[in-house]
């Protein structure tokens, strides 16, 4: 079992990423738990989901709400669909071998990265 200090560092970086970019679980916590803490893909995903609601869902959302940056109607609809979608995704993931799940995650992250870099370069006028 990894030391508590490793979890402190992973949690801190995940929290900073969540506050800055609105991401943290899948992009920071899951890979860190796999590659630094030795968790399986399924254990890392499940642990990340268990972690996210209290610190991210409450603290960061409240701060954004306080500054008028939360559309409560959109958030309620998205939350209901996330509830359903997360159950469907978890069901599918738990019936899939870890290497396939890791491959799909990697393709998703790479595709998202390419999309974000392309959009930024285009807005900067470099493309």
C-alpha positions in Angstrom: 0.0 0.0 0.0 1.5 3.4 -1.0 2.2 5.9 1.8 -0.4 8.5 2.7 2.0 11.2 1.5 1.7 9.9 -2.1 -2.1 10.3 -1.9 -1.7 13.8 -0.5 0.4 14.8 -3.5 -2.0 13.1 -6.0 -5.0 14.7 -4.3 -3.3 18.1 -4.3 -2.4 18.0 -8.0 -5.9 16.7 -8.8 -7.5 19.5 -6.9 -5.4 22.1 -8.6 -6.2 20.7 -12.0 -9.9 20.6 -11.1 -9.9 24.2 -9.9 -8.0 25.5 -12.9 -9.4 23.4 -15.8 -12.5 21.6 -14.5 -10.7 18.3 -14.7 -8.9 16.2 -12.2 -10.3 12.7 -11.8 -9.7 11.1 -15.1 -6.8 13.2 -16.3 -4.7 13.4 -13.1 -6.0 11.1 -10.3 -6.7 7.9 -12.4 -3.3 7.8 -14.2 -1.5 8.8 -10.9 -3.1 6.0 -9.0 -2.3 3.5 -11.7 1.3 4.5 -12.4 2.5 5.9 -9.0 0.3 3.9 -6.6 0.1 0.6 -8.5 -3.7 0.5 -8.6 -5.5 -1.5 -11.3 -7.5 0.5 -13.9 -10.8 -0.5 -12.2 -9.6 0.3 -8.7 -8.2 3.7 -9.8 -11.4 4.6 -11.6 -13.6 3.6 -8.7 -11.4 5.4 -6.2 -11.4 8.5 -8.3 -15.2 8.6 -8.5 -15.5 8.1 -4.7 -13.1 11.0 -4.1 -14.5 13.6 -6.5 -17.9 14.6 -5.1 -17.1 16.2 -1.7 -14.0 18.3 -2.5 -14.7 19.1 -6.2 -18.5 19.1 -6.4 -18.9 21.2 -3.3 -15.9 23.4 -2.8 -15.1 24.4 -6.4 -18.7 24.6 -7.5 -19.6 26.9 -4.6 -16.7 29.2 -5.4 -17.8 29.5 -9.1 -21.4 30.0 -7.9 -20.3 32.7 -5.6 -18.9 34.6 -8.6 -22.0 34.1 -10.7 -20.4 31.5 -12.9 -22.9 28.6 -12.4 -26.0 28.0 -14.5 -28.1 26.1 -11.9 -30.7 24.9 -14.5 -28.0 23.5 -16.8 -26.1 22.0 -13.8 -29.2 20.2 -12.6 -30.0 18.7 -16.0 -26.3 17.7 -16.5 -26.1 16.2 -13.1 -29.2 14.0 -13.7 -27.7 12.8 -17.0 -24.3 12.4 -15.4 -25.9 10.2 -12.8 -27.4 7.9 -15.5 -24.4 8.1 -17.7 -21.9 7.3 -14.9 -23.9 4.2 -14.0 -24.0 3.1 -17.6 -20.2 3.8 -18.0 -19.4 2.0 -14.7 -21.5 -1.0 -15.7 -19.7 -1.2 -19.1 -16.2 -0.7 -17.5 -16.7 -3.4 -15.0 -17.5 -5.9 -17.8 -14.4 -4.9 -19.8 -10.9 -6.1 -19.3 -8.5 -3.5 -17.9 -6.2 -3.2 -20.9 -9.2 -2.4 -23.2 -10.4 0.2 -20.7 -6.9 1.7 -20.6 -6.7 1.8 -24.4 -10.1 3.6 -24.7 -9.1 6.1 -22.0 -5.7 6.7 -23.8 -7.5 7.3 -27.2 -10.0 9.6 -25.5 -7.3 11.7 -23.8 -5.1 11.9 -26.9 -8.1 12.9 -29.0 -9.1 15.6 -26.5 -5.5 16.9 -26.4 -5.3 17.2 -30.2 -8.6 18.9 -30.3 -7.7 21.4 -27.6 -4.2 22.2 -29.1 -5.6 22.6 -32.6 -8.4 25.0 -31.3 -5.9 27.0 -29.3 -3.5 27.3 -32.2 -6.3 28.4 -34.5 -7.5 31.1 -32.0 -4.0 32.4 -31.6 -3.8 32.8 -35.4 -1.0 30.3 -35.8 -3.0 28.1 -38.2 
